[in-house]
Amino acid sequence: MKKQPAQWLLSVASVGIAGLILTQSYGTAVANTETEGFVQTPEQKITTRQVAALLDRSHYLNQPLDSAMGSEILSMYIDSLDPNHTLFLQSDVDEFKKKYASDFGNRLKRGDLSAGIEVFERYRKRSNEYFELSTKMLKTDLDLTSSDTIVFDREKLNHFKTKKAQRDYWTRQLKFQLISITLGKESETAKEKVFLANPDITRGQDLVRDDDRTPSEILLNRLSRQQEQFTRLKDDEVMETLLNTAMLTYDPHSNYYAPVQANELQIQSSLQLEGIGVSIRPDRKNPDYTRIVTLVDGGPAAKSGQIKPNDLIIGIAKDGKNMTDVVGWSTREIVSLIRGKRGTSVTIKLRQPNMPDASARTVTVVRDIIAQEESGVTHRVVEVQRPNIDASPKRIGVLEIPSFYLNYRARRNGEDYRSVSIDTENAIKALNKENIDGLVIDLRNNPGGSLDEVAKMLGLFIKSGPLVQIRDNRGNIQVYRDDDGGEQLYDGKMVVITNLASASASEIFAAAIQDYGRGLVVGSTTTGKGSAQIQLDNLALGSATLTQRKFYRITGGSTQNKGVVPDVELVNIYDDATFGERAQKKALPWDTIKTAAYKPEAKFSDSILATLNQQSKIRQQQNPQFSYLTALNNIRDMDDEKKPINININSRRAKMKLIEKSSLEAENRRLIATGERPYANWNIYQAAMDAKFEERSRMKVNERPQLLEDEAFINEAAYLMLSADPKVSLSPEQKL
């Protein structure tokens, strides 16, 4: 395969654009606005002009930063500060739009942040009003048995017109928070009683206890901490909020990072860092919560097997100390708690979105130096036998690919280096010696990585031809090709598994395998992140990423937004409404370009795929693991934050008990179906899960047994692969 120069080209583009921007000048800021001590430095003004110039001239959309775009940035900025429309009054919004909407873009071009600072100071003022009201009310006895309701997802609702309506909402919000904390503490107390009464259930582990504060004290601490964050905010961080919003108004993957955050970004993307290996961000719908976005390949979090993308962090116990409630903490403060010396431990309390605090789990991980080399492609062989079809079990190779990693630094320095294509090549050679009957490539939760690497990977499975098309912001199209004369390291049957957390390079790989008819793609529709960014590290302050290219399949359709739709759908464990590109604001649209000239190796007909889907659906309904995951999806949807929710502790307790009952029933059905003993009640179940998770997290990765629900996907994918023959039409009645 030809060596691709894309990485070099990206570096040249980054330096060239940044150098150009540093010479731009839009004049001097001229506005006077109400601020509280924020005086822009010359570096901040230069940085603002640089970011504005990037957006105005160099973004993929080629959308000038004109008056209309400036107005849109202002609206997005207001929404980013107050996503649920509960802090700003409608009069605040109207005032700012009247004063600044038409000129907001030009202000940024001049390096003038004063309008944005004024908006931020009003946000600070309204937040302090909320803190003051909350502090006063939490020192009184609040009635938690009222007949009131509350709608939490107010993103599409108007701001409150009056302070009376606003404060009424704040009061109801406080009551609901107290109810949630109270019920969560009840559950923790019940779980502790199980540990004390049944010490064997702890499996010899010293499990972390919850704190003994009252619900009001916990909530007061959260609010106090949030208020303290405002006093600790640096001017660069306020600037970051505004400039990052300006970039996000163009697309979700263009970002600005203040110097502190830019340094954090460099640590996260380096080959080594000390910590647990997660990337986090505030939850979009509820910024009080911190959401885990991705796991660093090779990090302690990924190794634990208990921490997942989309988990919400609600508590941290650092170095054996008491559990600290971190709802309301900033991501930087949470990072400071999680980080620590290599070899020390940290315990994190997590829960899934839209699940009650009572369902939270604790996971203890040991901090370590996280190295890409420590983890990567793994391979194994499983046996699958189809009833009434296979006389003996089929040997199926399984390749689990966590990311498309590449040690750029070592390669650049001419040192020995590790990459996903090298590791995959070695794994395939080993599997070929095992005389496998087919290959399952697992790309679930794979966030992507090196474009060069995905191209090399595809060359191992495809004879020759184009692999992916890339269009830049000037309309130029580059085609990555496999021109190795038709060599294939593996030419047997194969299937690719994807899910909603499969992104970027994963989508390029799955799309090419699907377009060439090289194998089936099964699972759920991928993220839809079909854009590429350049990294700009030479701004006056901080750094930025800017979207400049989009990926297209060889058939001409983009992977952006739409993602890769599987040939056969399996249970989707993620919430499409909150996760993935299609849930993001300002996501670039799906579009098409011309098809590249290519020759498919095979084609699965519509009738074959329809039959495979029909029969797989029946198997999934009969499989206890898929049934369990489907039940969890239904339980997750029991609370709809767009609809009114009762603010009555007895009603909420009953709802929580219903969720607990449904969750326990789902688990017990699975246990009974697989010949295991069911749990007697919810508290024993939760205590046992805490102990099992803790025990599992202490095992080495290669010693940890595969989770049955994960293996269900592997087995079903193998079943589909063995049953699918693009040269043979299957009738719906045929037994597979």
Secondary structure, 3 states (H helix, E strand, C coil): CCCCCHHHHHHHHHHHHHHHHCCCCCCCCCCCCCCCCCCCCHHHHHHHHHHHHHHHHCCCCCCCCCHHHHHHHHHHHHHHHCCCCCCCEHHHHHHHHHHHHHHHHHHHHCCCCHHHHHHHHHHHHHHHHHHHHHHHHHCCCCCCEEEEEECCCCCCCCCECCHHHHHHHHHHHHHHHHHHHHHHHHHHHHHHHHHHHCHHHHCCCCCCCCCCCCHHHHHHHHHHHHHHHHHHCCHHHHHHHHHHHHHHCCCCCCEEECHHHHHHHHHHHCCEEEECCEEEEECCCCCCCEEEEEECCCCHHHHHCCCCCCCEEEEEEECCCCCEECCCCCHHHHHHHHCCCCCCEEEEEEECCCCCHHHCEEEEEECEEEEHHHCCCEEEEEEECCCCCCCCCEEEEEEECCCECECHHHHHCCCCCCEHHHHHHHHHHHHHHCCCCEEEEECCCCCCECHHHHHHHHHCCCCCEEEEEEEECCCCEEEEEECCCCCCCCCCCEEEEECCCCCCHHHHHHHHHHHCCCCEEEECCCCCCCEEEEEECCCCCCEEEEEEEEEECCCCEECCCCCCCCCEECCCCCCCCCCCHHHCCCCCCCCECCCCCCCCCCCCCHHHHHHHHHHHHHHHHHCHHHHHHHHHHHHHCCCCCCCCEEEEHHHHHHHHHHHHHHHHHHHHHHHHHCCCCCCCCHHHHHHHHHHHHHHHHCCCHHHCCCCHHHHHHHHHHHHHHHHCCCCCCCCCCCCC
